[in-house]
Amino acid sequence: MDALEICYMSAGDLSKLVGKKEVSPVEIIDAHLARIEATEPVLNSFITLLAEESRTAARQAEKDIQAGRYKGPLHGIPVGLKDLYNTAGVRTTSGSKIFDNFIPEEDCTVAAKFHQAGAILLGKLNMHQFAYGPTGENPDYGHMHNPWDPDRVTGGSSGGSGSAAAAGQCTITTGSDTGGSIRIPAALCGIVGLKPTYGLVSRWGLTALSWSLDHPGPMVRTVEDAAITMNVIAGHDPKDVASAKVEIPDYTTALTGDVKGLRIGMPKEYFDAPLDPQVRKAVLDAISLLESMGAEVKEVSFPMFEQSQAISSTVLMAEATAYHRDLLEKDGHQLYEPVRQRLQAGLFISAADYLRAQQARTLLDQEGRRLLDDVDLLAGPTEPVTAPEILAAKVLAGEQEIGVVGALTQYTRPYNINGFPAISVPCGFSDTGLPIGLQLAGKPFDELTVLRTAHAYEQATDWHTRRPPL
């Protein structure tokens, strides 16, 4: 089998071949390492590459599978973890040279679950320093580059995860999403990114940014792979105080292709906000396609969407600065200046400001729940623009020039505030060949409906089959 074809196969398809012993984990890892060698000088997706370690693990996986000890769909499949997921014996930098030599003694819960499932860790992926930024800039380990146009951002903070999945460097990657950091790079890199319901996937052993907003989740090339990954990583963890005690279904049962009778709401505020015309058209076309497939679509109003940036910024700045305060005082001079400035700004958030933001957060949450009493999903753009140029300060969204940070988090932050599940799935490309994402958000712990809809749309289109020209 052609090595490049292996690199672009989904985990779902690869696992079938592995299970039938038609392709071996050794072939899979060798193909991906060759792909990384060919593309990494351009993309800079990895902070730490585990070439020999992954080859050793692949040989062991091959022996286990040959001996009949097949562990399931992720056995022998390459995984890359954002470099704020603690990994035993492998450095975890959180994107900062300050922690260049930090080697955890044990795996975070998600890493341990991947290991138990037989997945093979290829390496630790590049990220915005301390996950505090939506673009994918990193002066310590180098900026991340979008595989569709290396002069443009991957999005952040999980930028290396986005580029690695999109470029065929890694079958499954993970991100963490505090203000959109899974969905932003998913949209800008043309892959699938799922932010699960808050508490569904354990945060234990991940470097925090904002403990009440952080959501770990999968970044992959197909919705099926998101479901397969969730089957492995979701579930209650007593080590995480926010971990939810809910029944975990088989998420692949959602992949029916049927959306008949599904009620989809389109918040009118999404389309009143600054929005690139090509993005608007691609998203509206995607929603129209779902309607033609049997979904019921109607316009709804989400007034507190317009306050979501202010609510999120206040909560995020206060919690991030509280968590990193000692680091800021001791090593602030070593931080990337925009990150240092954001942490310093958090020092000026008063207790009253924080509490008012939490009160407003409650109102936004209540409004979202009322909306989802009348519809099953909310649909709209993931991003108002396609990928900006690296280090750009502003972007043009329609006729309005807006700051990059505000633009990239415009549609994603509400679902960190209320913790609802939200997915970005590719829904088109701009005239210049840059990906566009459709965001679907659902009721708390109703990932099945989110995955069902995203999968049905994906299978009715070919956007997910396209490959960057790299």
N, C-alpha and C positions, 0 to 999 in steps of 0.2 A: 504494500500500500504506500502511496506517495506520502512523504513526510509532511508536506504542507497540508494535505487533506486531513491527516491525523490532527494537526494543530487546530484546524477549524471545525472539527467534529464536535458535537455537543457531548456532554457527559452522558446524556441519555443514550446516544448512539454508540459512543465508545464503550459504555458498560455492557451493552449487548454483545459486542464483539469480544470483549474481555471475558465475559461469562461463558461464551461459546469457544473460548481459547483460539479465536481467529486472529487476534492481535494481542501482544503481550505488554505488560506494564513497562518493560525495558524499552520496547520500540516506542511507546508513547513518550516516555521521559526523554529518550534520545532525540526524538523529533522536536520536542519543545525546547530542549537545550540548544539545538541547532538554530531554531527560530529565534531564540533570545540572543544568541551570538550574532546573528545577522541583523537584528533590528535594534538591539539595546543601545548601540552607539548613537542612534537617532532619538529614541524614545526616552531613555533614562527612567524606565519603569521601576527598577529594583534598587533597593539600598543594600540588601544582602542576598546574594545568589548562592544556593546550596547545591551546586552541581554534583559533587561527589556523593554527598549525603543522599540526594534524591536518587542517584543511580543505585546506591546500595539498597535503599528502601524498595526500589523497583525490582531488583533481583530477588529480594525476600518476598515481595508480593507475588512475583511470578511463581516462586516455589510453593507458596501457600495455595495459590489458585490451582496449580497443577496437582497438588495433593488433595484437592477437594475442600479446602478451607476458604471458600469464597465468602467475603463479608458483606457483599451487596453492591449497589450501583456506584459507590465512590471508591471501591477497592481498585487501587492502581491508577487512580485519576489524579492529575496534577492540580494542586491548590496553591494559591499565593495569598498571604495574609498581609493586610495593611500593617505597617510597622509600628502600630501601637497595641497590637495583640501580643501579649507575653508568650514567649516560646522557650521552653526549658532548654538551656544550653546554647541558645541562639540569641545574639544580641537583639534588643528591642530599643530603637533609638527615639521613637515618637517623632521622627523627622528632625531631630536636633543633634548637633555634634556634642552638646552638653552630655548626652547619654550615649555617646559613640561606643563606649565600652561596658554598657549596662547589659548583663547577661542574667536573665531571670532563672530561678531555680526550678520553677514549675510552669506548666502550660496554663494559659487561660482556659476557661471552660470550653469555649468554641474550638480552640486548637486541640484540646483533648478529645472532643467529640469527633473531629475530623480524623484524628489518629486512630481512634477506636473503629471508625468506619473503613479504615484501610487507605484513606487518601494519602497522597504523597506531597509533602511540603517542598515546593520548588524554591521558595525564598520569601523574603520580607519586602513589601512593596513601598515605593516612594510615596510621600504624602506632604501636604502643607504642614509646616512646623506646628506641632502640638494640635493638629487638626483645626487650627484657628484661621481659616480662610477658604473661600470658595473657588479659587482659581487653579491651584496646583503649582504655586511658586515655592521654590526651596533653594536658598542660596547655599546652604550647608552641603546638600547632596546633589544639587543641580535641579533646575526647573524640569517639570514633566512636559512632554511634547505630544500633541494630538496626532494619532496615526493618520488621520484624514488630511491634515495639513500641519506639519511640524512647527510652523511659525505661530501656531495657535495653542491656546491653553487646553488642557485636558478637562478642566474643571477640578474642583476640590471639595473637601480636602483629600478625598480618596482618589487622587489623580493617577497614581501609578496602577491602581487596581483597574481603573477605566481603560488606560492605554494597553495594559497587559492582556486584558480580556479581548479588547477590540482587535488587537494585532495578532492574535493567535499565540501569544507567549505563554498563556496559562488558560486552562479550561474553566476553572472556577476561581474567582477572587472574592475577597470580602472587603467591606468598607465599614465606616461608622458614620452615622448621619445625625448631626446636631441641629443644622439649619438647612440641610439638603445635601450633605456630603456624599451620599450614595447616589441620589437621583441626579444631581448636577452633572458629575462626570459620566453617568450612564447616558444622559441625554446628549451631551456634547461629543461623546465618543461613539454613539450609535449602538449601545448595548442595553441590556435589561438590568435595572437596579431596583431591588425591593427593600423598602424600609418597613420592617414588620411593626406590629403594634408594640407600644412601649411595654417592656417587661416580658415579651415572648421569647426573646433570645438573650441569654445571660451577658451582662456587661463585666462579670467578674474577670479580673486579670487584664482589662483594657485600661490604658491611660485615659482618664476622664478629661472631658472639656467642660461639660455642663451636665451634672449628674441627673437632672430632671428632664433633660432634652436628648441625651445620647441614645442612639439606637444602632446596634450592630446588625448587619444583614448582608445578603449575597449580591454580587455583581457578576453577571454571566451573559452568555450570548443568546440564550433562549429562555422562555418562560418555564418550560419543562425543567430546565436545569435549576431555576430558582426554587421550584417545588421540590425537586430531589434534594437540594441543599437544605431547605427548611426541614425536611423529614429528619435530617441528621442533627441540625444545630438548635432547633426549637425545643423548649421544655423548661420546666421549673428547675431552678438552681438555688438551693438553700444558701449558697455563698453570696448571692446577689440579693440585697434587701428589697429591691424593687421587682424581683422575679415573680411572674404571675403564676398562680396555680390554676391552670386551665387544661382541659383535655386537648391533646395534640392529635389532630386527624392525620390521615395520609393525604398530604397536599396534592399528590399527583391525581387523586380522584376528581379534582376540580377541572381537569383538562379535557373537557367534553367537546369543546368547539361550539357549544350551544349557548346563545345569549337571548333566546326568545323569551319575551316577557320581562326581561331585566329592565329596571327603571334607572335611567342615567340622568343626572342633573348637571346642567351647564351653568355655573355661577356667572351671572352677567358681569360682575365686577372683574372677573378674569380678563374679559375682552374689552373692558373700558380702560384697563391699565395699559401703560406703554407696551407695545407689542409689534414686532417685526411683521410686515404683511405676508411674507412667505411662511413664517411660522404659523400665523393665524390661519392661512389657507390649508396648510398641511393638517393642522389639528382639527379644523372644522370638517375637512374631508374624512378624517379618521372617524370622527363621531358620526358623520353621515353614513359611513360604511357600517358601523355597528347598528345604526337604526335600520338600514336595509337588511341586516341579518336578523332582525326581529326584536331588537331592543326598543324600549320606549324612551324617547329623549324629550326633555323639557327644560326651559330656562328656569333657573332658580336665583335667589338673591342670598348672598353671603356678606352682609354689610361689614362684619368685623374683620374680614379679609384685609381691609384697608388699614387696620390697626396692628396687623400681625407683625410687621417689621419692628415697630416700636416695642411691642410686648416681648418679642423674641430677643431683641437686642438687649433690653434691660435685664431680663433673666439670665441670658447667656453671659453678658459681661460680668455681672455680679458673681455668678457661680464659677466662671472660669478664673477670675481673679482670686476668689477665695481659695480655689484648689491650688493655683500656681503662685500664691503670694510669696512664699518663702523662696521659690525659684526666682521670681522677679526681683526680690531684694538682693539675693546672692549673685545671680548670674544674668541679670537683666541686660547687661552690656553685650552678652553673647547672642542675644535673641535677634531674629530678623526684625528689622525696625517696625514694619506694620504690625507684626504680632506683639512686639513690646508695647507699642502705642495702644493697642486694643486692651492689653492687660492693665496698663496704667490707667486707661479711661475707666476701667471697672472700679478703681479705687474711689471714684467720685460718685458711684451709685450709692445712695443712702438706703438705710433700712426701709424708710417710708417709700422710696421709689420702687424698691424690690417688691414690697408688699402690695403696692398699687398695681404693679405689673402682674402679680400673681392673681389679684382680684379680677383684672381684665382678662387674664388667661382663663379663669373659670367661666366668664361670660362667653368667650370665644368657643370654649369647649361645649357649653350648653347650646349655643347657636348651631354648631356643627352637628350635634346629636339630633336637634330638632329637624335640621335639613335632611338627615339620613333616616328620619321617620317616614318621609314622603318619597324618598328615592333610595336605591340600593348603592349607588356610586356617585361620586362627583368627578367630572372629567374636564380637562383643560390642558393648556401647555405645561410642560415641565419647566421650560425656559422661555423667556420672551425674545431671545436672540439665539443665533448660532454661536459657536465658539469664538470669543474675542482673541485678538492678538496677545501674545505673552507680554505682560507688564503694562497692558493698556489700562488707563485709569477710568475711561468712560467708553460707553458704547451707544450706538444709535438704535433705538427701539422704535420703529415707525418714524415719526417726525420728531421724536423727543430724544435728546441726549441725556443719559443718566449714568450714574456711577456704576462701575462694574460689580462691586460687592452687592449693592442694592438690587441690581438687575438679576444677578445669578441666583439670589435667594428670594426673589419676588413671589414665586408660586410655591416654593417648597416649605417655607417656615411654618405656615399654619398647621401642618401635620406633625411637626415636632412639638408644637405647643400643646396640641390636644392628644398626641400619641396615636392617632389613627393610622392604619396601614395605608401605604401609598407606593405605587410602582411607576417607574418610567419605562416605556417600551418604544422602540423606534417607530416613527410614523412618516418618515419622508426625509428629503434632502433639499438643501437650498440650491439655487442656481450655480453656486460655487462648489457644490459637492460636499457640504457640511451637514452632519446629521441633525435631525429634529426629533424631539421626544414628546410623546403623549403621556400625561400623568393621570392615573386613575386612583382615587382614594375611596376607602370603604369604611364600614363600621368597625369599631374595636373588636379584634380577634376574628374578623370575618375575612381572613386572607383567602379563603376558598373562593369567594365571589370576586375578589380583586384578581386572583390568578386566573380564574375561569374566563373573565372578560379579556384580560390581557392576552391570554393564549388564543382565544377565538379570533381576536383581531390579528395577532401575529400570523396565525395560520392562513388567514384570508389575504395576506399580503406577502411581499418578498423582501421587505426592508431588512429583515434580520439575516438574510442570506448574502447581503452585499459585503464585500471586503475592502478595507482601505487600500489605497494604491501603493502602500509602503513595500 
